[in-house]
Each structure stands twice: as structure tokens, then as C-alpha cells.
Amino acid sequence: MIAASLPDAQPVAGLIGGAMIGVAAAIMLLGLGRIAGVSGLAARAAGIARTGAPRGIALAFILGLPLGALLVASVTGGIRVSFPATGVLIVAGLIVGIGTSLGSGCTSGHGVCGLSRLSRRSLVATLLFMASGFVTVAAMRATGWL
């Protein structure tokens, strides 16, 4: 029944990807004592933040995200991707950046690392991220943007 409603689901790939995210987060926490929050690492890599992981580590982590996707695409024969207009991406990125600043972290910092540490603040933040995502998708579908 579930397979019929999710014909493009790839549970094994999802399991492997989730395990890799968990291992990367554990390496950052155990090896550097730092949370693997992508927004904080991106700010550090861009030179915006003065504190956090060493800048070289932050650069390697942030550059590894698209490079890892390119590696998977080259091995598997490609990944089908579609994006909205550039202006929408810029506005969405700014809104996410403001949200990560207000929420003291991003989905990876709170959702992966914070929840695994049983942080109540991260639980609330993750619930708010999810609720915002649900509302956004519903609004985009209702207006024809999605």
C-alpha cells in the first residue's frame, strides 16, 4: 500500500544517506566538539561568523555537499532536479537565513544534532520547521507555484 503511494521512494538510499549524515554529525561532535549545523558552517566558511568550527573544516564540509551530490550523479547516471525561478530562490534563501538566525540554528543543527541530544529547544525548533514547511507547500500548491 505504501509503495503504491510513493512510487519513487528509495528507502535503501534514504537509509544509507541518513546513516552518512549521522556519521558526519557524530564526527563533528566527537572530533571537534562542534554541532554540524549547515547554516553555522556556511557562515563560518563564508567568513561571516568568527566562531565555530575551524574555517578549513567548515569550507570542506560546505564544499563536500554539492561535490557529494555530483559524485552520486556521476555514479548513478544523474539526478532529476527542478528549481523555481532564481528570484524565488533568493527570497527563500534570505527567509531561511533570517529564520536560522532567529532560531539559533538550522534544520540540520536542530533536527539532526539537537534531537539526537534530546534538546527540548531543538524539538520545538524542528516542530516549527516542519509546520512551516507544511504550510508553505500547501500555500504553494493552492496558488499554483508547485
ChimeraX attribute file (.defattr): number of C-alpha atoms within 10 A of each C-alpha:
attribute: neighborCount
match mode: 1-to-1
recipient: residues
	/A:1	5
	/A:2	7
	/A:3	9
	/A:4	8
	/A:5	8
	/A:6	9
	/A:7	8
	/A:8	8
	/A:9	12
	/A:10	10
	/A:11	9
	/A:12	9
	/A:13	10
	/A:14	11
	/A:15	11
	/A:16	11
	/A:17	12
	/A:18	13
	/A:19	12
	/A:20	12
	/A:21	16
	/A:22	16
	/A:23	12
	/A:24	14
	/A:25	21
	/A:26	17
	/A:27	15
	/A:28	18
	/A:29	14
	/A:30	11
	/A:31	9
	/A:32	14
	/A:33	12
	/A:34	17
	/A:35	23
	/A:36	28
	/A:37	21
	/A:38	18
	/A:39	20
	/A:40	24
	/A:41	27
	/A:42	18
	/A:43	19
	/A:44	22
	/A:45	23
	/A:46	14
	/A:47	13
	/A:48	11
	/A:49	14
	/A:50	12
	/A:51	12
	/A:52	18
	/A:53	20
	/A:54	14
	/A:55	19
	/A:56	11
	/A:57	16
	/A:58	22
	/A:59	18
	/A:60	12
	/A:61	19
	/A:62	19
	/A:63	13
	/A:64	13
	/A:65	11
	/A:66	11
	/A:67	12
	/A:68	11
	/A:69	13
	/A:70	14
	/A:71	13
	/A:72	13
	/A:73	13
	/A:74	11
	/A:75	9
	/A:76	9
	/A:77	9
	/A:78	12
	/A:79	11
	/A:80	6
	/A:81	5
	/A:82	6
	/A:83	7
	/A:84	9
	/A:85	8
	/A:86	9
	/A:87	9
	/A:88	11
	/A:89	12
	/A:90	11
	/A:91	11
	/A:92	12
	/A:93	12
	/A:94	12
	/A:95	12
	/A:96	15
	/A:97	16
	/A:98	12
	/A:99	14
	/A:100	19
	/A:101	13
	/A:102	10
	/A:103	18
	/A:104	15
	/A:105	21
	/A:106	24
	/A:107	20
	/A:108	19
	/A:109	22
	/A:110	28
	/A:111	21
	/A:112	20
	/A:113	22
	/A:114	22
	/A:115	18
	/A:116	13
	/A:117	10
	/A:118	11
	/A:119	14
	/A:120	12
	/A:121	14
	/A:122	24
	/A:123	16
	/A:124	15
	/A:125	22
	/A:126	22
	/A:127	13
	/A:128	13
	/A:129	17
	/A:130	14
	/A:131	11
	/A:132	12
	/A:133	12
	/A:134	12
	/A:135	11
	/A:136	12
	/A:137	13
	/A:138	13
	/A:139	13
	/A:140	12
	/A:141	11
	/A:142	10
	/A:143	9
	/A:144	8
	/A:145	9
	/A:146	10
